[in-house]
Amino acid sequence: MTVITREQLKPLTMGHLGLVGAFIQETGIIEKIDSRLPKISNNAGHFTHGQVVALMILNGLGYTTRPLYMSNTFFEARDVEAMLGIEYQKDWML
């Protein structure tokens, strides 16, 4: 059994975005977009087109007034992997 220390724990918020993420997963929006607009190159970044749309939906419904280029700070405090089921690392948004 792995022991996790208090310093390793970092609380992340979901709020209403957890419901939005669950809706995105249940409807299969990411897969539908990716089937119609497949990613054909690895040079296009870490996310597929469907994942980018899902992240934009979360950012748009996050009730934030930050510009889109500040998305990395918006997603730092949210558990994107739990909400959308996609791999996410903070440094990918830089």
C-alpha positions in Angstrom: 0.0 0.0 0.0 1.3 3.4 -1.0 1.3 6.1 1.7 0.4 9.6 0.6 1.7 12.5 2.7 -0.3 15.7 3.3 2.2 17.6 1.1 1.4 15.4 -1.9 -2.3 16.2 -1.7 -3.6 19.1 -3.8 -7.3 19.8 -3.8 -8.8 20.4 -7.1 -12.3 21.9 -7.7 -14.9 20.7 -10.2 -18.0 22.6 -9.2 -20.6 22.7 -12.0 -18.0 21.8 -14.5 -18.0 18.2 -13.2 -21.6 18.0 -14.6 -20.5 19.5 -17.9 -17.6 17.1 -18.2 -19.9 14.1 -17.4 -22.3 15.3 -20.1 -19.5 15.6 -22.6 -18.4 12.1 -21.8 -21.9 10.6 -21.9 -22.8 12.1 -25.2 -19.5 11.1 -26.8 -18.8 14.6 -28.2 -15.1 14.1 -28.3 -15.3 10.8 -30.2 -17.8 12.2 -32.7 -15.6 15.2 -33.5 -12.5 13.1 -33.8 -14.3 10.6 -36.1 -15.2 13.5 -38.5 -12.0 15.5 -38.0 -9.2 13.1 -37.2 -5.8 14.2 -36.0 -3.4 13.3 -38.8 -0.2 14.7 -37.4 1.6 14.5 -34.0 2.9 18.0 -34.7 -0.5 19.5 -33.9 -0.1 19.3 -30.1 -1.1 16.9 -27.4 -4.8 17.1 -27.8 -7.2 15.8 -30.5 -9.7 18.2 -32.1 -12.5 16.8 -30.0 -10.5 17.2 -26.8 -9.7 20.8 -27.7 -13.5 21.5 -28.2 -14.3 19.9 -24.9 -11.6 22.0 -23.1 -13.0 25.2 -24.8 -16.5 24.2 -23.6 -15.3 23.9 -20.1 -13.4 27.1 -20.3 -16.4 28.9 -21.7 -18.8 27.6 -19.1 -16.3 28.3 -16.3 -17.8 31.8 -15.7 -14.4 33.4 -16.1 -13.5 36.7 -17.7 -10.0 35.6 -18.5 -9.0 35.6 -22.1 -8.5 32.3 -23.9 -4.7 32.6 -23.8 -4.9 32.4 -20.0 -6.5 28.9 -20.1 -3.5 27.3 -18.5 -4.2 29.1 -15.2 -7.9 28.2 -15.4 -7.2 24.5 -15.8 -4.5 24.4 -13.1 -7.1 24.3 -10.4 -9.4 21.7 -12.1 -9.2 18.0 -12.4 -9.5 17.8 -16.2 -8.7 14.0 -16.2 -11.6 13.3 -13.9 -14.0 15.6 -15.7 -13.2 14.5 -19.3 -11.3 11.3 -19.0 -8.4 12.6 -21.0 -4.7 12.9 -20.1 -3.8 16.4 -19.2 -0.6 18.0 -18.1 -0.3 21.7 -17.1 2.8 22.3 -19.2 0.9 21.3 -22.4 -1.1 24.5 -22.3 1.9 26.8 -22.3 
